[in-house]
Amino acid sequence: MLAQESWLTRPETPADAVAIRAVNLAAFPTAEEADLVEALRDDPGAWLPGLSFVAETPDGTVAGHALLTRCHVGDAPALALAPCAVLPEYQGKGAGSAAIRAALAAAADQGENLVLVLGHPEYYPRFGFTPASAFGVTAPFEVPDEAMMAFALTPARPTPEGTIRYPAPFGI
């Protein structure tokens, strides 16, 4: 079993597009997430250079992927963490966590603050995510409170309140 320290994480390069698609196709039952990554990559209002991260095995296999793109809370900029995917044979071995941690660190380095995720309430709190409602942030659709989460990369900075506006590729 690979420990988290064994993962090399880095921003995606153009050469990774095929491997990232393969990871998303393998991790999810449909092509929806793989198509979403490609649509977000093609959306200049959503795509933020340096915020799509891969986790590689020691032999260079892209095993995991985490993507942060621009969204808004009201009119204020924020980030959406989605999708995150890991090849099935590497799930539960730290590849996804490594990619997420690297993406969040890069976002903090770029001066970003509020990150939103709709996901498993048992998984995302390990990164610091808590219910978005505590930040005064709501989803534009019905979702259990515990599943819509937010994380302030710099807790001392103010965060916007309001409804999340996702980029067009999300179809929301």
Order of alpha helices (4+ residues) and beta strands (2+ residues): beta-alpha-alpha-beta-beta-beta-alpha-beta-beta-beta-beta-beta
